Structures are given as C-alpha cells and as structure tokens.
Amino acid sequence: MSGTPLSPGEPAPHPDELRDEVAQLHEAVKSQRDIGMAVGLMSARFGCSTEQAWRTMLRVSQDSNTKVRTVARALVTTHDGTAGPEEREALERFVEHLPASGWPGGSPTQG
C-alpha cells in the first residue's frame, strides 16, 4: 500500500485497507502537530531552546515509559484546557520527570 502505484495486473487494495491507511496517516499528522506544539510550549514554559525542549520530552517519555506522542498530547491539552481523564492521568504519570518548575495543571504540589 503506502501510496505506491499498482503494478500491472496487481489487484486494487480493498476499501477497508485504504480507510485504515488514511486513518493511520491522519493520526500520524495529529501526533506530529501535537509534538510540535508541545515542544514550543515547553520551550516557552521552561525558557529553553526547542532542541532542549525536544530532548526533555524524549527523556520524560523514556523515564516515565510513556510514548512521546502521549506526553505531547497531555501537555497540549492541559495547556489549552481540553484535557480529558486520559490526558490528566498521563500527565500525573510523568509530571515528576519535568523540570523543577513543573507543568500547570499537573501535580497539586507543582506549578
């Protein structure tokens, strides 16, 4: 699949396969957007470069055993006030791994 042209005689992909691929691509774009926004938010919040913010997100992801896209989504939704129970739970799992000033909306003892 993956957007490659069909070879002569190759059957067309099933519509369900195409829908699945489109859904995966939409999720990938959403994740990349969230990651970019989270890097910017972290850079502004902690007064660091975007490279330092990215490295911090990677460390938080590794230290808390949480996917980078989950870290990013929790930070973005907490920032914009749309965090649901899953994002708030994710934030609680890794907020202790953030720099000392914490993240607004995280642990009650921080931020």
Secondary structure, DSSP 8 states (H G I E B T S, - for coil): -TT----TT-----HHHHHHHHHHHHHHHHHHHHHHHHHHHHHHHHT--HHHHHHHHHHHHHHHT--HHHHHHHHHHHHHT---HHHHHHHHHHGGGS-TT--TTS-TT--
